[in-house]
Amino acid sequence: MGLWTYLKQWRRNRVIKAALPGGRVPSKPTIRDSRLPHWLRWDYTMRNSELLFSAVSRVSNALSAMPVQLYQGAAPVYDDLNDLISFSPNPNMTSCQFFKSLEACRDTSGNGYAMKIFDGRGRLVRLDLLDPGRVTPVLDTDSGELWYRIVPEEGVTFYIHGFYILHIPFLSANGYSGVNPVSVLYDTLDYCEKIQAFSVKQLDKGINASVVLEAPDNLGQEQIKEMIEDFTTVYKETSSNILLLESGVKAKSLNLSPVDSRLFEVEKITRSTVAMVYNIPPHLLGDYSDTSFSSQEQQMLEFLMLTMLPIVTAYEQELDRKLLTKVQRKQGYHFKFDMEAILRADAATQAEVDYKAVRSAWKTPDEIRFGRHLPPYPDGIGAEPMISQDLATLRYTVQDKPGVLMGHGVSQTDSGQEGTGDA
């Protein structure tokens, strides 16, 4: 660490410690409860809406399935920082659990927060998730720097500098305060919930009727009452097998569905709306009405490009900005999520890709085997790149190749000199 970098961090630590109660970063910043309305809390998503749960789990699981690695240029770096991010950001979570939970917070509250915790030597030792309901970004108008207001469950409210917070907003108009997607979907979810409640209520009432009686118009109230009593008595005594109808009375069965017909249409509209808000292809939420892909690989490619690529880019840039110094970034250090890890082609397509990769020399046979979890070839015979020899310039093929095959040298035609190419 350079002297200037050390002095900057020392100054920031002094400013932050002065703003914290007791002059230290709390060791347990995670909060269990929230003071937001129920429809703004992430538990509404995770517990009360199967459709939102599907959308959030689809995105968060995809992100957590992508291994994250620290690189310098194209070479992977295996140091303490890489081990912290790619293996265990804190003692209670693996990297998969950490990023899955962080993304779930982002998708249900609009913001995902994690606090950087340092030891006494100034080394980063862990990343702790924060409750989004108790964190508020605050922009200092004098310095232009971003601070975060944290309201602990117990204790005094304090502020912490943005350098110590990893923040991934969902979508923001000001750049630092994310919009809650659940609040955007509130009207749609509320309407769908009311339709479902109405259908359940009708089902509980027992809307289905077994028999409908049609009586003549000239019957009085007493006659109608007697007709119904006689019909019910005979119907019960014969175990619903015999009907005794008087003159002019007709009986027919009636079956009504206890489920409102609008429910299915409302569910389809809700599914489409949730897919639009989360930028997820509708077929990944169960709507296959407009699916036109011929293979699962094409469907997954659409999901990766439209949905996951912007999210992965946001995470990579936040990790680079908050966990790497400017000197390290100039030296080529950067974090990268392996998106290819969840893009698995069929066997024939993968074989064709590997075949072209080896023939065009951008992958070696050992690299192909490593991707298939196979050991390299012995004696290093698979470590050398290879190139196909069936492509050459027309001039070489017509003028030089015959001489090379006959044991002569290459002509000087390409350099502008005449010659036969004899050695």
MIMIDO-689509 format. One line per field, with one value per residue (C-alpha): residue number from 1; residue in three letters; x, y, z. Coordinates in nm, 3 decimals. Example, Ala and Ser with C-alpha at 12.3 -4.5 7.8 and 13.67 -1.06 7.14 Angstrom:
num: 1_2
residu: ALA_SER
X: 1.230_1.367
Y: -0.450_-0.106
Z: 0.780_0.714
This chain:
num: 1_2_3_4_5_6_7_8_9_10_11_12_13_14_15_16_17_18_19_20_21_22_23_24_25_26_27_28_29_30_31_32_33_34_35_36_37_38_39_40_41_42_43_44_45_46_47_48_49_50_51_52_53_54_55_56_57_58_59_60_61_62_63_64_65_66_67_68_69_70_71_72_73_74_75_76_77_78_79_80_81_82_83_84_85_86_87_88_89_90_91_92_93_94_95_96_97_98_99_100_101_102_103_104_105_106_107_108_109_110_111_112_113_114_115_116_117_118_119_120_121_122_123_124_125_126_127_128_129_130_131_132_133_134_135_136_137_138_139_140_141_142_143_144_145_146_147_148_149_150_151_152_153_154_155_156_157_158_159_160_161_162_163_164_165_166_167_168_169_170_171_172_173_174_175_176_177_178_179_180_181_182_183_184_185_186_187_188_189_190_191_192_193_194_195_196_197_198_199_200_201_202_203_204_205_206_207_208_209_210_211_212_213_214_215_216_217_218_219_220_221_222_223_224_225_226_227_228_229_230_231_232_233_234_235_236_237_238_239_240_241_242_243_244_245_246_247_248_249_250_251_252_253_254_255_256_257_258_259_260_261_262_263_264_265_266_267_268_269_270_271_272_273_274_275_276_277_278_279_280_281_282_283_284_285_286_287_288_289_290_291_292_293_294_295_296_297_298_299_300_301_302_303_304_305_306_307_308_309_310_311_312_313_314_315_316_317_318_319_320_321_322_323_324_325_326_327_328_329_330_331_332_333_334_335_336_337_338_339_340_341_342_343_344_345_346_347_348_349_350_351_352_353_354_355_356_357_358_359_360_361_362_363_364_365_366_367_368_369_370_371_372_373_374_375_376_377_378_379_380_381_382_383_384_385_386_387_388_389_390_391_392_393_394_395_396_397_398_399_400_401_402_403_404_405_406_407_408_409_410_411_412_413_414_415_416_417_418_419_420_421_422_423
residu: MET_GLY_LEU_TRP_THR_TYR_LEU_LYS_GLN_TRP_ARG_ARG_ASN_ARG_VAL_ILE_LYS_ALA_ALA_LEU_PRO_GLY_GLY_ARG_VAL_PRO_SER_LYS_PRO_THR_ILE_ARG_ASP_SER_ARG_LEU_PRO_HIS_TRP_LEU_ARG_TRP_ASP_TYR_THR_MET_ARG_ASN_SER_GLU_LEU_LEU_PHE_SER_ALA_VAL_SER_ARG_VAL_SER_ASN_ALA_LEU_SER_ALA_MET_PRO_VAL_GLN_LEU_TYR_GLN_GLY_ALA_ALA_PRO_VAL_TYR_ASP_ASP_LEU_ASN_ASP_LEU_ILE_SER_PHE_SER_PRO_ASN_PRO_ASN_MET_THR_SER_CYS_GLN_PHE_PHE_LYS_SER_LEU_GLU_ALA_CYS_ARG_ASP_THR_SER_GLY_ASN_GLY_TYR_ALA_MET_LYS_ILE_PHE_ASP_GLY_ARG_GLY_ARG_LEU_VAL_ARG_LEU_ASP_LEU_LEU_ASP_PRO_GLY_ARG_VAL_THR_PRO_VAL_LEU_ASP_THR_ASP_SER_GLY_GLU_LEU_TRP_TYR_ARG_ILE_VAL_PRO_GLU_GLU_GLY_VAL_THR_PHE_TYR_ILE_HIS_GLY_PHE_TYR_ILE_LEU_HIS_ILE_PRO_PHE_LEU_SER_ALA_ASN_GLY_TYR_SER_GLY_VAL_ASN_PRO_VAL_SER_VAL_LEU_TYR_ASP_THR_LEU_ASP_TYR_CYS_GLU_LYS_ILE_GLN_ALA_PHE_SER_VAL_LYS_GLN_LEU_ASP_LYS_GLY_ILE_ASN_ALA_SER_VAL_VAL_LEU_GLU_ALA_PRO_ASP_ASN_LEU_GLY_GLN_GLU_GLN_ILE_LYS_GLU_MET_ILE_GLU_ASP_PHE_THR_THR_VAL_TYR_LYS_GLU_THR_SER_SER_ASN_ILE_LEU_LEU_LEU_GLU_SER_GLY_VAL_LYS_ALA_LYS_SER_LEU_ASN_LEU_SER_PRO_VAL_ASP_SER_ARG_LEU_PHE_GLU_VAL_GLU_LYS_ILE_THR_ARG_SER_THR_VAL_ALA_MET_VAL_TYR_ASN_ILE_PRO_PRO_HIS_LEU_LEU_GLY_ASP_TYR_SER_ASP_THR_SER_PHE_SER_SER_GLN_GLU_GLN_GLN_MET_LEU_GLU_PHE_LEU_MET_LEU_THR_MET_LEU_PRO_ILE_VAL_THR_ALA_TYR_GLU_GLN_GLU_LEU_ASP_ARG_LYS_LEU_LEU_THR_LYS_VAL_GLN_ARG_LYS_GLN_GLY_TYR_HIS_PHE_LYS_PHE_ASP_MET_GLU_ALA_ILE_LEU_ARG_ALA_ASP_ALA_ALA_THR_GLN_ALA_GLU_VAL_ASP_TYR_LYS_ALA_VAL_ARG_SER_ALA_TRP_LYS_THR_PRO_ASP_GLU_ILE_ARG_PHE_GLY_ARG_HIS_LEU_PRO_PRO_TYR_PRO_ASP_GLY_ILE_GLY_ALA_GLU_PRO_MET_ILE_SER_GLN_ASP_LEU_ALA_THR_LEU_ARG_TYR_THR_VAL_GLN_ASP_LYS_PRO_GLY_VAL_LEU_MET_GLY_HIS_GLY_VAL_SER_GLN_THR_ASP_SER_GLY_GLN_GLU_GLY_THR_GLY_ASP_ALA
X: 0.000_0.142_0.191_-0.070_-0.328_-0.253_-0.297_-0.629_-0.763_-0.633_-0.815_-1.137_-1.115_-1.082_-1.385_-1.595_-1.494_-1.591_-1.939_-1.990_-2.119_-1.828_-1.583_-1.596_-1.779_-2.048_-1.954_-2.313_-2.469_-2.733_-3.087_-3.370_-3.682_-3.818_-4.044_-4.173_-4.533_-4.593_-4.617_-4.283_-4.100_-3.910_-4.094_-4.404_-4.213_-4.054_-4.358_-4.682_-4.637_-4.535_-4.483_-4.247_-4.068_-4.012_-3.875_-3.641_-3.516_-3.457_-3.230_-3.057_-2.988_-2.844_-2.609_-2.496_-2.423_-2.162_-1.817_-1.649_-1.273_-1.009_-0.794_-0.490_-0.536_-0.633_-0.450_-0.644_-0.514_-0.524_-0.473_-0.659_-0.896_-0.991_-1.043_-1.269_-1.491_-1.494_-1.511_-1.646_-1.721_-1.801_-1.781_-2.153_-2.187_-2.029_-1.985_-2.293_-2.511_-2.374_-2.446_-2.779_-2.895_-2.756_-2.937_-3.259_-3.244_-3.184_-3.476_-3.725_-3.629_-3.456_-3.115_-2.855_-2.603_-2.293_-2.054_-1.676_-1.523_-1.150_-0.921_-0.682_-0.419_-0.651_-0.704_-1.045_-1.159_-1.530_-1.838_-2.161_-2.506_-2.715_-3.092_-3.203_-3.493_-3.251_-3.006_-3.060_-2.813_-2.735_-2.543_-2.322_-2.388_-2.069_-1.821_-2.033_-1.950_-2.206_-2.276_-2.517_-2.752_-2.795_-3.068_-2.975_-3.239_-3.076_-2.854_-2.802_-2.841_-2.503_-2.354_-2.084_-1.887_-1.968_-1.617_-1.721_-2.048_-2.101_-2.425_-2.606_-2.929_-3.206_-3.280_-3.211_-3.289_-3.026_-2.760_-2.757_-3.114_-3.281_-3.652_-3.840_-3.976_-4.236_-4.388_-4.399_-4.594_-4.821_-5.140_-5.097_-5.031_-5.317_-5.568_-5.451_-5.475_-5.833_-5.938_-5.786_-5.957_-6.291_-6.250_-6.161_-6.462_-6.694_-6.546_-6.601_-6.962_-7.029_-7.153_-7.219_-7.584_-7.690_-8.047_-8.249_-8.631_-8.846_-9.202_-9.505_-9.551_-9.895_-9.770_-9.803_-9.550_-9.711_-9.729_-9.362_-9.263_-9.462_-9.314_-8.959_-9.027_-9.182_-8.897_-8.632_-8.796_-8.818_-8.467_-8.315_-8.516_-8.407_-8.038_-8.052_-8.159_-8.531_-8.701_-9.079_-9.201_-9.553_-9.733_-9.555_-9.234_-8.906_-8.568_-8.219_-7.867_-7.646_-7.270_-7.087_-6.715_-6.606_-6.307_-6.374_-6.303_-6.113_-5.856_-5.658_-5.647_-5.544_-5.265_-5.137_-5.135_-4.962_-4.699_-4.629_-4.609_-4.366_-4.151_-4.137_-4.045_-3.767_-3.663_-3.707_-3.829_-4.193_-4.126_-3.897_-4.199_-4.424_-4.574_-4.497_-4.755_-4.497_-4.202_-4.040_-3.699_-3.598_-3.359_-3.311_-2.970_-3.128_-3.373_-3.091_-2.885_-3.172_-3.194_-2.819_-2.798_-3.113_-3.141_-2.812_-2.551_-2.653_-2.671_-2.334_-2.175_-2.309_-2.164_-1.826_-1.787_-1.890_-1.640_-1.366_-1.448_-1.480_-1.234_-0.947_-0.722_-0.664_-0.311_-0.443_-0.696_-0.420_-0.225_-0.514_-0.679_-1.052_-1.329_-1.523_-1.832_-1.810_-2.138_-2.044_-2.073_-2.454_-2.463_-2.440_-2.484_-2.589_-2.316_-2.313_-2.292_-2.021_-1.817_-1.839_-1.728_-1.432_-1.333_-1.324_-1.147_-0.859_-0.830_-0.823_-0.559_-0.757_-0.774_-0.536_-0.645_-0.546_-0.768_-1.058_-0.990_-0.966_-1.314_-1.440_-1.266_-1.012_-0.637_-0.396_-0.216_0.117_0.451_0.280_0.168_-0.171_-0.040_0.072_-0.177_-0.244_-0.353_-0.524_-0.303_-0.582_-0.599_-0.336_-0.316_-0.387_-0.044_0.129_-0.080_-0.013_0.347_0.522_0.363_0.470_0.830_0.808_0.669_0.952_1.213_1.282_1.268_0.994_1.002_1.053_0.739_0.566_0.854_0.841_1.143_1.132_1.266_1.203_1.232_1.530_1.726
Y: 0.000_0.339_0.623_0.844_0.563_0.493_0.858_0.881_0.572_0.699_1.029_0.852_0.628_0.931_1.100_0.785_0.701_1.054_0.997_0.656_0.602_0.497_0.568_0.223_0.031_-0.192_-0.558_-0.671_-0.435_-0.677_-0.585_-0.836_-0.619_-0.347_-0.047_-0.029_-0.109_-0.476_-0.428_-0.246_-0.509_-0.788_-1.048_-0.965_-1.089_-1.389_-1.516_-1.383_-1.395_-1.712_-1.524_-1.266_-1.540_-1.717_-1.402_-1.318_-1.674_-1.699_-1.394_-1.450_-1.818_-1.736_-1.477_-1.703_-1.985_-1.770_-1.816_-1.481_-1.453_-1.183_-1.141_-0.945_-0.912_-1.262_-1.442_-1.545_-1.411_-1.627_-1.402_-1.319_-1.076_-1.332_-1.595_-1.356_-1.277_-1.609_-1.842_-1.688_-1.314_-1.365_-1.656_-1.727_-1.743_-1.893_-1.677_-1.837_-1.760_-1.407_-1.298_-1.480_-1.296_-0.962_-0.994_-1.102_-0.783_-0.577_-0.737_-0.699_-0.368_-0.186_-0.181_-0.435_-0.331_-0.494_-0.337_-0.374_-0.477_-0.422_-0.559_-0.359_-0.363_-0.210_-0.534_-0.626_-0.936_-0.971_-0.835_-0.825_-0.787_-0.494_-0.472_-0.242_-0.113_0.045_0.199_0.531_0.688_1.051_1.281_1.539_1.856_2.024_1.752_1.567_1.236_0.968_0.862_0.605_0.658_0.337_0.291_-0.005_-0.204_-0.096_0.205_0.543_0.622_0.671_0.760_0.573_0.679_0.524_0.379_0.120_0.016_-0.202_-0.075_-0.230_-0.038_-0.194_0.108_0.465_0.809_0.980_0.710_0.602_0.537_0.236_0.212_-0.064_-0.301_-0.443_-0.098_-0.058_-0.383_-0.305_-0.227_-0.536_-0.762_-0.614_-0.668_-1.024_-1.092_-0.961_-1.183_-1.484_-1.396_-1.364_-1.708_-1.865_-1.697_-1.832_-2.177_-2.162_-2.058_-2.360_-2.184_-2.511_-2.615_-2.973_-2.920_-2.622_-2.635_-2.447_-2.390_-2.235_-1.861_-1.892_-2.063_-1.870_-1.847_-2.121_-2.354_-2.291_-2.361_-2.686_-2.792_-2.740_-2.926_-3.222_-3.231_-3.213_-3.485_-3.731_-3.637_-3.709_-4.026_-4.181_-4.084_-3.841_-4.114_-4.040_-3.712_-3.672_-3.379_-3.237_-3.106_-2.814_-2.849_-2.913_-3.007_-2.975_-2.999_-2.691_-2.689_-2.359_-2.334_-2.205_-2.036_-1.700_-1.711_-1.385_-1.538_-1.709_-1.395_-1.185_-1.430_-1.412_-1.031_-1.032_-1.275_-1.057_-0.741_-0.899_-1.020_-0.667_-0.504_-0.755_-0.763_-1.140_-1.330_-1.431_-1.797_-1.818_-1.736_-1.995_-1.794_-1.988_-1.818_-1.617_-1.855_-1.902_-2.046_-2.382_-2.477_-2.425_-2.274_-1.986_-1.921_-1.913_-1.685_-1.435_-1.444_-1.392_-1.104_-0.911_-0.985_-1.099_-0.902_-0.558_-0.705_-0.878_-0.561_-0.360_-0.609_-0.626_-0.250_-0.206_-0.469_-0.307_0.040_-0.046_-0.334_-0.241_0.061_0.287_0.148_-0.207_-0.117_0.043_-0.280_-0.472_-0.614_-0.672_-0.902_-1.113_-1.335_-1.638_-1.617_-1.917_-2.136_-2.141_-2.147_-2.515_-2.609_-2.952_-3.209_-3.162_-2.782_-2.791_-3.039_-2.811_-2.509_-2.698_-2.826_-2.475_-2.338_-2.582_-2.539_-2.159_-2.167_-1.967_-2.271_-2.560_-2.923_-2.908_-2.603_-2.792_-3.088_-2.861_-2.728_-3.087_-3.164_-3.393_-3.404_-3.258_-3.478_-3.618_-3.458_-3.127_-3.241_-3.074_-2.741_-2.601_-2.405_-2.553_-2.395_-2.547_-2.578_-2.597_-2.216_-2.013_-1.716_-1.780_-1.650_-1.891_-2.184_-2.116_-1.990_-2.109_-2.428_-2.646_-2.541_-2.607_-2.954_-3.025_-2.924_-2.572_-2.248_-1.988_-1.734_-1.364_-1.270_-1.141_-0.899_-0.761_-0.959_-1.208_-1.556_-1.921_-2.004_-2.237_-2.296
Z: 0.000_-0.100_0.145_-0.019_-0.018_0.346_0.443_0.258_0.434_0.770_0.718_0.620_0.924_1.150_0.992_1.014_1.371_1.473_1.329_1.487_1.840_2.058_1.777_1.612_1.344_1.496_1.487_1.418_1.163_1.034_1.141_1.171_1.145_0.920_0.973_0.617_0.517_0.446_0.071_0.061_0.264_0.098_0.307_0.100_-0.201_-0.038_0.150_0.000_-0.375_-0.554_-0.880_-0.731_-0.543_-0.876_-1.042_-0.753_-0.716_-1.091_-1.096_-0.761_-0.829_-1.172_-1.022_-0.738_-0.984_-1.161_-1.002_-0.928_-0.969_-0.934_-1.246_-1.346_-1.716_-1.828_-1.548_-1.235_-0.903_-0.592_-0.290_0.031_-0.141_-0.403_-0.135_0.055_-0.244_-0.428_-0.128_0.195_0.230_0.598_0.845_0.812_0.433_0.128_-0.179_-0.335_-0.032_0.000_-0.357_-0.364_-0.050_-0.168_-0.500_-0.326_-0.116_-0.430_-0.616_-0.330_-0.170_-0.456_-0.285_-0.177_0.090_0.237_0.488_0.469_0.802_0.864_1.133_1.347_1.072_0.814_0.622_0.483_0.670_0.593_0.417_0.617_0.466_0.586_0.621_0.335_0.545_0.792_0.545_0.366_0.119_0.204_-0.031_0.137_-0.063_0.061_-0.034_-0.291_-0.120_-0.045_0.313_0.449_0.742_0.942_1.202_1.424_1.607_1.930_1.978_1.818_1.448_1.282_0.944_0.756_0.450_0.112_0.091_0.350_0.182_-0.122_-0.276_-0.573_-0.655_-0.864_-1.085_-0.985_-1.117_-0.901_-0.918_-0.554_-0.436_-0.599_-0.684_-0.505_-0.774_-0.535_-0.488_-0.868_-0.889_-0.593_-0.791_-1.010_-0.712_-0.513_-0.795_-0.850_-0.477_-0.465_-0.755_-0.584_-0.255_-0.435_-0.593_-0.259_-0.098_-0.365_-0.317_0.058_0.005_-0.209_-0.520_-0.704_-0.722_-0.799_-0.927_-1.053_-1.047_-1.297_-1.177_-1.359_-1.323_-1.159_-0.842_-0.520_-0.244_-0.035_-0.335_-0.418_-0.058_-0.051_-0.387_-0.262_0.064_-0.120_-0.371_-0.097_0.108_-0.182_-0.301_0.041_0.110_-0.221_-0.170_-0.464_-0.706_-0.771_-0.855_-0.814_-1.022_-1.016_-1.322_-1.483_-1.277_-1.456_-1.307_-1.453_-1.318_-1.287_-1.241_-1.188_-1.151_-0.810_-0.975_-1.135_-1.509_-1.486_-1.253_-1.528_-1.741_-1.441_-1.356_-1.713_-1.707_-1.366_-1.489_-1.792_-1.578_-1.331_-1.619_-1.764_-1.432_-1.364_-1.730_-1.742_-2.052_-1.980_-2.063_-1.758_-1.541_-1.702_-1.991_-2.309_-2.532_-2.730_-2.712_-3.052_-2.965_-3.106_-2.826_-2.455_-2.525_-2.718_-2.433_-2.179_-2.403_-2.414_-2.034_-1.995_-2.242_-2.147_-1.775_-1.623_-1.820_-1.677_-1.326_-1.351_-1.489_-1.193_-0.944_-1.119_-1.131_-0.767_-0.656_-0.866_-0.734_-0.363_-0.319_-0.553_-0.539_-0.835_-0.867_-0.882_-1.149_-1.357_-1.322_-1.476_-1.165_-1.200_-1.077_-1.322_-1.294_-1.521_-1.714_-1.927_-1.619_-1.652_-2.032_-2.112_-2.478_-2.597_-2.665_-3.043_-3.023_-2.755_-2.958_-3.262_-3.058_-2.911_-3.255_-3.402_-3.093_-3.132_-3.510_-3.480_-3.200_-2.944_-2.718_-2.661_-2.618_-2.252_-2.198_-2.354_-2.125_-1.823_-1.898_-1.905_-1.570_-1.739_-1.672_-1.933_-2.182_-2.061_-2.153_-2.237_-2.582_-2.537_-2.408_-2.743_-2.959_-3.302_-3.627_-3.928_-4.237_-4.493_-4.529_-4.715_-4.951_-5.317_-5.414_-5.179_-5.300_-5.671_-5.666_-5.352_-5.226_-5.524_-5.468_-5.095_-5.158_-5.404_-5.149_-5.274_-5.080_-5.081_-5.361_-5.302_-5.492_-5.179_-5.115_-5.470_-5.603_-5.883_-5.815_-5.859_-5.492_-5.534_-5.218
